[in-house]
């Protein structure tokens, strides 16, 4: 009897253990199913976010403190070596062998005024000098003889001093006559109009038979090889230029490197500009008065950023804005908008300032496809990201 009870108890215990084991396995299964369902829900949400996100191209904002603005200024070609020639003495023109456009060399005689009277005066003075030289020779002989007689006691010292004075006066007379001859020689040379340098005759205002006044311009000569550029630039731009600096110069559709030869330190009262003088080498000979243009880079001090023009969008609160990609609280990328002020554009980029911060990711393409709050993904990894 006792053995039967023991067997019954063992059967009941095994049954209870099996029930408890089954309940434990069932509970564990339900817990695992819950975790799988939560993970599936999270993955599904992530998939939905990725499907909604738009790929965008971005660039990093890099702060600048200054930007350069190209400025163009128009000028003209000017001949630097030019001379208005005139006769140094007045008189009737007896020789004129020059016309407009003639090429002349330095020293060429271009015209002559009548010098017959001067030549006659010169001849008279030369004859007077010859007589004075003869008188000097005689006075010198008399002086030597008086000196010898004075030593012998044959003449008084007063006579010796008289002969000495006569000799000195004759010497002075010869010097005065020679000075007049030299002056006449210069006058005769001034009667000839000579070219001071190689050049081209651009104006002729005298003919044979005309009475030319001393000092009145009768001919203009220019050296076309001495062409330079004259450009008026504002004072602010001029202060950023140094002598010897090379600047791009456009002439007849071609661009050359021009050297700044001088900057005239005078401000025009009418245009408030300073004169910039430049030299440049060209295979063709420029003509005076031709138009030309130079380009200067003007430095503007302004903190800001260079952004592509495609990055600019219209903004209701301001004229323009840029769209920035930033991470939200969930760690995903989304779009925000930063109002900016445009200071300058060069056709491909814009220099802006505003709500941008250094290092911000700026949307550069597809700005019309995204809006503030839009989920996005970066299409290409950025340098330094």
VENBELGI-V491995 format. One record per residue. N is the residue number from 1. BURIAL is I if it has 24 or more other C-alpha atoms within 12 Angstrom, else O. Layout:
# VENBELGI-V491995
N,BURIAL ; N,BURIAL
This chain:
# VENBELGI-V491995
1,O ; 2,O ; 3,O ; 4,O ; 5,O ; 6,O ; 7,O ; 8,O ; 9,O ; 10,O ; 11,O ; 12,O ; 13,O ; 14,O ; 15,O ; 16,O ; 17,O ; 18,O ; 19,O ; 20,O ; 21,O ; 22,O ; 23,O ; 24,O ; 25,O ; 26,O ; 27,O ; 28,O ; 29,O ; 30,O ; 31,O ; 32,O ; 33,O ; 34,O ; 35,O ; 36,O ; 37,O ; 38,O ; 39,O ; 40,O ; 41,O ; 42,O ; 43,O ; 44,O ; 45,O ; 46,O ; 47,O ; 48,O ; 49,O ; 50,O ; 51,O ; 52,O ; 53,I ; 54,I ; 55,I ; 56,I ; 57,I ; 58,I ; 59,I ; 60,I ; 61,I ; 62,O ; 63,O ; 64,O ; 65,O ; 66,O ; 67,I ; 68,O ; 69,O ; 70,O ; 71,O ; 72,O ; 73,I ; 74,I ; 75,I ; 76,I ; 77,I ; 78,I ; 79,I ; 80,O ; 81,O ; 82,I ; 83,I ; 84,O ; 85,I ; 86,I ; 87,I ; 88,I ; 89,I ; 90,I ; 91,I ; 92,I ; 93,I ; 94,I ; 95,I ; 96,I ; 97,O ; 98,I ; 99,O ; 100,O ; 101,O ; 102,O ; 103,O ; 104,I ; 105,O ; 106,O ; 107,O ; 108,O ; 109,I ; 110,I ; 111,I ; 112,I ; 113,I ; 114,I ; 115,I ; 116,O ; 117,O ; 118,I ; 119,O ; 120,O ; 121,O ; 122,I ; 123,O ; 124,O ; 125,I ; 126,I ; 127,O ; 128,O ; 129,I ; 130,O ; 131,O ; 132,I ; 133,I ; 134,O ; 135,O ; 136,I ; 137,O ; 138,O ; 139,I ; 140,I ; 141,O ; 142,I ; 143,I ; 144,O ; 145,O ; 146,I ; 147,I ; 148,O ; 149,O ; 150,O ; 151,O ; 152,O ; 153,O ; 154,O ; 155,O ; 156,O ; 157,O ; 158,O ; 159,O ; 160,I ; 161,O ; 162,O ; 163,I ; 164,I ; 165,O ; 166,I ; 167,I ; 168,O ; 169,O ; 170,I ; 171,I ; 172,O ; 173,I ; 174,I ; 175,O ; 176,O ; 177,I ; 178,I ; 179,O ; 180,O ; 181,I ; 182,O ; 183,O ; 184,I ; 185,O ; 186,O ; 187,I ; 188,I ; 189,I ; 190,I ; 191,I ; 192,I ; 193,I ; 194,I ; 195,I ; 196,I ; 197,I ; 198,O ; 199,I ; 200,I ; 201,I ; 202,I ; 203,O ; 204,I ; 205,I ; 206,I ; 207,O ; 208,O ; 209,O ; 210,O ; 211,O ; 212,I ; 213,O ; 214,O ; 215,O ; 216,O ; 217,O ; 218,I ; 219,I ; 220,I ; 221,I ; 222,I ; 223,I ; 224,I ; 225,I ; 226,I ; 227,I ; 228,I ; 229,I ; 230,I ; 231,I ; 232,I ; 233,I ; 234,I ; 235,O ; 236,O ; 237,I ; 238,I ; 239,O ; 240,O ; 241,I ; 242,O ; 243,O ; 244,O ; 245,O ; 246,O ; 247,I ; 248,I ; 249,I ; 250,I ; 251,I ; 252,O ; 253,O ; 254,O ; 255,O ; 256,O ; 257,O ; 258,I ; 259,I ; 260,I ; 261,I ; 262,I ; 263,I ; 264,I ; 265,O ; 266,O ; 267,O ; 268,O ; 269,O ; 270,O ; 271,O ; 272,O ; 273,I ; 274,I ; 275,I ; 276,I ; 277,I ; 278,I ; 279,I ; 280,I ; 281,O ; 282,O ; 283,O ; 284,O ; 285,O ; 286,I ; 287,O ; 288,I ; 289,O ; 290,O ; 291,O ; 292,I ; 293,I ; 294,I ; 295,I ; 296,I ; 297,O ; 298,O ; 299,O ; 300,O ; 301,O ; 302,O ; 303,O ; 304,I ; 305,I ; 306,I ; 307,I ; 308,I ; 309,I ; 310,I ; 311,I ; 312,I ; 313,I ; 314,O ; 315,O ; 316,O ; 317,O ; 318,O ; 319,O ; 320,I ; 321,I ; 322,I ; 323,I ; 324,I ; 325,I ; 326,I ; 327,O ; 328,O ; 329,O ; 330,O ; 331,O ; 332,O ; 333,I ; 334,I ; 335,I ; 336,I ; 337,I ; 338,I ; 339,I ; 340,I ; 341,I ; 342,I ; 343,I ; 344,I ; 345,O ; 346,O ; 347,O ; 348,O ; 349,O ; 350,I ; 351,I ; 352,I ; 353,I ; 354,I ; 355,I ; 356,I ; 357,I ; 358,O ; 359,O ; 360,I ; 361,I ; 362,I ; 363,I ; 364,I ; 365,I ; 366,O ; 367,I ; 368,O ; 369,O ; 370,I ; 371,I ; 372,I ; 373,O ; 374,I ; 375,I ; 376,I ; 377,I ; 378,I ; 379,O ; 380,O ; 381,O ; 382,O ; 383,O ; 384,O ; 385,O
